[in-house]
Amino acid sequence: MSNRISLVLAALIASIAAVGCGGGGSIGDGTLPLEATPGKILVKSAGCSASGFAGPRIMVYGGVEPYTIHNPWPEQIQLSTTYLEDAGDSFEVSLTGGMCLDAIELTIIDSDANVQTVTISHINSIGN
């Protein structure tokens, strides 16, 4: 009987220890939803002339790595890369300028086909 109680206590202690350690996964193994930060970029310039604007770095995490970034307008929006190997990696957005952009969406797709978007707008600061 005492062996049985010892085994039950050992199993109980092991399960408490496993729960106590968090049991969490990594930021790219699918345990967290796919995210991109920042999710929106707003650029204001006179006449939408922000040529060479070097925007923020967009950090991607969650979902299932690796990630592919689709840019629907490469003539106006330039990306430092369209592929990220690991969660927590980032890419830079820059604008070629000369044209206003109204809520253009970059699409980030993880290897499990989850989708996240980053919205980019470039508006005329004159009169706004």
N, C-alpha and C positions, 0 to 999 in steps of 0.2 A: 504494500500500500504506500509506503514511504517513497519508493521509486516512482510510482505513478504521480504522486504529488510533486515530486522534484521535476519530473518531465513537464507537467502542466505549468509549473512556475517558470521553468526555463523557456517554454514556448511563449508564455505571457510576457516575460521580460524582453524576449527577442522582438515580439511584435510592438511593444511600447517603444523600444529603441528605434525600430524602423520608422514608426510614425513620427517620433521626435526629431529625426534627422531631416524631415521636410519631404522626403520622397519626391521632390520636384524634378526635374529634367533640366535640360539646357534650353537656352532661348531660341534654338533653331531645330528642336526635335519634334515639333508639332504639339507640344503641351500648352503653348501660348498662342493666341491668335496672331495672324500676320499683321504687323504694324509698320508704319513709316512716319518718321518725325523729322521736320515738320510736315504736316499734311497739306498745308496751303502756303503758297508764296504769292505775295502781292508786291509788284514793282510799280512805282510811279515815276514818270520822267516827262519832261516837256516834249510834247509831240511824239511820245513813245520812242524816244531816241536813245535809250539806254544801251547803246552798242558796247559790247564787251562786258556787260554787267556780269560779274562773278557772284553768283548767288550762294545760298547756304549749302552745306553738305546735308544730304538726306540720309538719315540712318535707318536701316531696315533690320527688323528683328522679329522673332516669333515665327509661326508657320513652320515649314520644313525647308531647310536650306538645300541647295543653293537657290538663288533668285535671278530672274530675268526682268529687265526693265524695258518696256516698250515706249518709244517716243513717237507720237503721231505727227510731229512737226519738226524734224531735224534741221530744216532750213532756218528756223527761228530759235529753237531751243537746243542747246548743245549739252550733252552729258559727258562726264569724265569716263564713264563706263556703262555698259548695258548688261553686265553680268556681275553678280556678287556671290562669292563662294560661301561666305560664312555669315551667320547672324551677328549683328553688330557692325558689319561693314557698312560703308557709306559711299555715296557718289555725289559729285558736285554738279549743279545746274548753272548754266550761263546763258545769256540771251545775246543774239546777234544784233538786235535793235532794229529800229526803223519801222516797226509794225506793232500795233496794239494787239494784245491777246486777251481773249475773254474766256476764262475758265477752261484752259486746255488741260487735259488729264494725262499724266504719265501713269502707266499701268505697271504695277509690280506683281509678278506671278511667281509663287514658290513652286517647288518640285512636286507638290501635291495638288497643284492647280488652284490654290487659294489666291484671291486677287485683292490687292489694296491699291488705292490711287493717291496721287499727289496732284493737287490742282494749282496751276500757274496762271496768273493774270498779270498783264502789263498794261497799265492804263495811263492816259494822258493826264499829267498833273495840272495842266492849265485849265482852269475852270472846274476842277474837282477838288 
